[in-house]
Amino acid sequence: MNKPLEAFATYQTGTTDQEEIVELIERETGISFEDSSDIEYGDFWRHHPPSRYGIRIDVVDNVLYDDDNDSYSPLYPDFSMDTVLVDIGVEDINHPVFRFLLSRPQQFKPVKPIAIMTDIEGEPLTVWEGYPPIPSEYLD
């Protein structure tokens, strides 16, 4: 039996409404989020517990707060601060939430290459990195 491939991605959504994205993902996939906040990242939503069910997913604004300068800057500078990001990591690339995000390319656009990984003798190894479409040999 082959070990499942892990996958990591960060998507922009084109909306500033975190709750809209959270409700869509909850409705379509059945997972639930909790509202959280933090001085650096502001309001964000997280699936709790983060490592349960082989998934870690956060819904955040593309904004970083610099406490020293009392200023804001984009988390991903090439993208507008007026977008909600979905940051996800899964233990199996075929996880239904990961596949849901992949199935909506007009709504969820990667802000950096998607990474598909495995490990060899405990050492992480990237087997593919890029933008969709993901080659079919990595998907069931």
Salt bridges, closest charged atoms under 4 A:
GLU28 OE2 - ARG27 NE 3.74
GLU28 OE1 - ARG104 NH2 3.92
GLU34 OE1 - HIS48 NE2 3.89
ASP58 OD1 - ARG46 NE 2.71
ASP87 OD2 - ARG56 NH1 2.91
ASP119 OD2 - LYS3 NZ 3.45
